[in-house]
Amino acid sequence: MKRLLIAAAWCLATAAQAHEYWLMPSRFSAPAGERIGIGHRVGSGWPGEPLPRNPQRVVRFGLVDGRGERPIEGQAGDEPAGTVLLRTPGWSVAVYRSTASPVVLEAAQFESYLREEGLEHVVELRAARGQSLAPGRERFSRNAKALVAVGAAPAGAAAAVDRPLGLALELVAEADPHRLAGGGRFAVRLLLEGRPLAGVLVKAIAQDLAQPRIEKRSDAQGRVVFDLPAGGVWLVNAVHMSAAPAGGDYDWDSLWSSLTFELAR
């Protein structure tokens, strides 16, 4: 049964590759000493589809706290994908990185996906190469984070909430969710291999579907500031795509990044 679940998850992740992928803790705030689940989700926004744990896809799946990083435990086929014991008061960050996977999309579907994700430069490059009517051959990988508050609301500076954790494409929170009850200005930085990445479309999507989806481009410092209209769980997502080396089995390399967190209502 577990093997069937993993196969189904693989098919879903491949077919839905142009969708967001994020980590979903069973609780975004819990006391030290409590064990929580960390689920994997994929979709075009909330609620998303749960994905069971597939060890063949995992490069990194851990929890970072004030004492360092340790693996989020689990077995093949688990849903949620893993569980972890919260041990240190303050902010912990669940982090995930996947292996790279190839996918081929027919031309119209690929071009639509590129425009949806703000990748117009790839549309233009395909046109310049005479590839607009050719299938899109892509290799993609996932980079995901989730912020978890452990114990009482941390009272430290916002910089203590999150920091760069070495993902290939990474969203780093610059605001403290506990200071934004009911909504407010939430800043993130987008980093490519640790360096600011400008001009990328970054989306903020509320779990409460009555709230608007907010889209902005990262500035020269890789920074985006969202005016979030309400509390609750939010997903921030970004995609970076670049041309692959010539002569390979794919034409484009894409990196997907997500960050999930909860604001008090």
WODAZI-V758573 format. One record per backbone hydrogen bond with DSSP energy under -1.0 kcal/mol. CO is the residue of the C=O (numbers start at 0). NH is the residue of the N-H. Records with the same first field share a line. If there is no record, write none. Layout:
CO=NH ; NH
This chain:
0=4
1=5
2=6
3=7
4=8
5=9
6=10
7=11
8=12
9=13
10=14
11=15
13=16
15=18
19=42
21=40
23=38
27=148
29=150
30=33
33=85
35=83
36=25
38=23
39=50
40=21
41=48
42=19
48=41
52=76
53=56
56=98
59=96
60=71
61=94
62=69
63=92
64=67
67=64
69=62
72=82
74=77
77=52
81=37
82=72
83=35
85=32
89=149
91=147
92=63
93=145
94=61
95=143
96=58 ; 59
100=139
102=137
104=135
105=109
106=110
107=111
108=112
109=113
110=114
111=115
112=116
113=118
114=117
118=121 ; 122
119=123
120=124
121=125
122=126
123=127
124=128
125=130
126=129
130=133
135=104
136=250 ; 251
137=102
138=253
139=100
140=255
141=97
142=257
143=95
144=259
145=93
147=91
148=29
149=89
156=159
157=160
167=192
169=190
171=188
175=178
176=179
179=182
183=227
185=225
186=173
187=223
188=171
189=196
190=169
191=194
194=191
199=217
201=215
202=236
203=213
204=234
206=208
207=210
213=203
215=201
217=198
218=221
221=189
222=218
223=187
225=185 ; 227
227=183
231=262
232=206
233=260
234=204
235=258
236=202
237=256
239=254
241=252
250=243
251=138
252=241
253=140
254=239
255=142
256=237
257=144
258=235
259=146
260=233
262=231
263=181
